[in-house]
Amino acid sequence: MPLIQISQTPGLTAEQKRATIAAVTAAYAEATGKNASSVWVTITEVPREHWGVGGEPLG
């Protein structure tokens, strides 16, 4: 059972999350030949102050 994890800053609407989960699931199923019903996707919202890029915090 594949698990795809997405970490991002907060801000997506519920509809955007639904669309993202559907699109990622479909892309993975197409690319791997796996049944889409076996693909799990999680979206974890991480506050900006918990991210760093290039040695600098985002928040």
C-alpha positions in Angstrom: 0.0 0.0 0.0 1.9 3.1 -1.2 1.9 6.2 1.0 2.6 9.6 -0.5 3.3 12.4 2.1 3.2 16.0 1.2 4.6 18.6 3.7 3.8 22.3 3.0 3.1 25.6 4.7 -0.6 26.2 5.6 -2.9 27.9 3.2 -4.7 25.4 0.9 -8.4 25.4 1.1 -10.3 22.1 1.7 -11.2 22.0 -2.0 -7.5 22.5 -3.0 -6.5 19.7 -0.7 -9.1 17.4 -2.2 -7.9 18.3 -5.7 -4.3 17.7 -4.8 -5.0 14.3 -3.2 -7.0 13.3 -6.3 -4.3 14.5 -8.8 -1.4 12.9 -6.9 -3.3 9.6 -6.5 -4.1 9.5 -10.2 -0.6 10.4 -11.3 0.9 7.7 -9.1 -1.5 5.1 -10.2 -0.9 5.9 -13.8 2.9 5.9 -13.5 3.1 2.7 -11.5 0.1 0.7 -12.6 -1.1 0.5 -9.0 -4.8 0.5 -8.2 -5.7 4.1 -7.2 -7.8 2.7 -4.3 -4.7 1.4 -2.6 -2.8 4.8 -2.7 -2.7 6.8 0.5 -1.9 10.5 0.5 -1.3 12.7 3.5 -1.0 16.5 3.5 0.8 17.9 6.6 0.7 21.6 7.1 3.9 22.9 8.8 4.0 26.4 10.1 6.3 28.7 8.2 8.5 29.3 11.3 9.3 25.6 11.3 10.7 25.7 7.7 14.2 26.7 6.6 15.6 27.1 3.1 19.2 27.9 2.4 20.0 28.2 6.1 17.3 30.8 6.6 13.9 30.4 8.4 10.8 31.2 6.3 8.8 32.6 9.2 
